[in-house]
């Protein structure tokens, strides 16, 4: 990536599929809708997995930023 500005990177990945791992062991897979300065993450078409098994499907999810790690997939 030529531009190392984090804000520009976030703009580029909005709308893409991401994987969010929480400190509790839960994982969320969905389309990134919004990411704010506190790293709060809004996902749509989201699926929650625990130990690799789908446990729930959600339309929209808001994850508090200090609970997880965001990975682009």
N, C-alpha and C positions, 0 to 999 in steps of 0.2 A: 504494500500500500504506500503510495507516494506521500499522502498527507497523513501525518501522525497525530493530528488533532482528534482527541477522543469524541468530541461532539460530531465531527464530520463522519467518523466511523459509525457511530450510532445511527445517524441519518441513513447511511448506506445499508444497514442491516434491518431497518424497520420493515416489517412485512414478511420477513424470512422466518423459516422454521428454526427454533432454538430449543435447547435442552437446559433446564434449570435444576441443579441438584441442591436440595436443602440439607441443612445440618442434621435434620431428623432422619435422613435416609430416604425420604420421598424424592421422587423425580417428576418433573413436569415437562411435557413436550407440547409445544404449541407455536403459533405465529406471534412474533413480537409486535405489539401494538404501540407500546410506549415504555420509555425508560427515563426516569427523572434523575436529578442531581444527587438524590439519596440512594440511587440504585434500586428504587422500587420498580417492579417489573409488571407490566400488564400484558397478558397473553389472551388470545382468542383461539377457538377450536382446540381446546387444551385437554390433555389426557394426563392423569396422575398414575404413576407406577410405583410400586413398592416391591423391592427385590425382583425387579424385572417383570412383574405381573401388573396388568392394568387393573386398577381398583375403582376408578371413576373417570367419567368424561364430563367436561364442563364447557359451556359456551364461552364465558369470560372468566378470567382469574386475575386477581391482583396479589402479587407476592411481595412481602416486605423485604427491602433490599439487604438488610443485615442477616438474613436467614439463608442466603443461597449463593450459588456460583452460576453464572450465565455462560453457556457454550453454544456457539453457532454450529448448526448441523446442516 
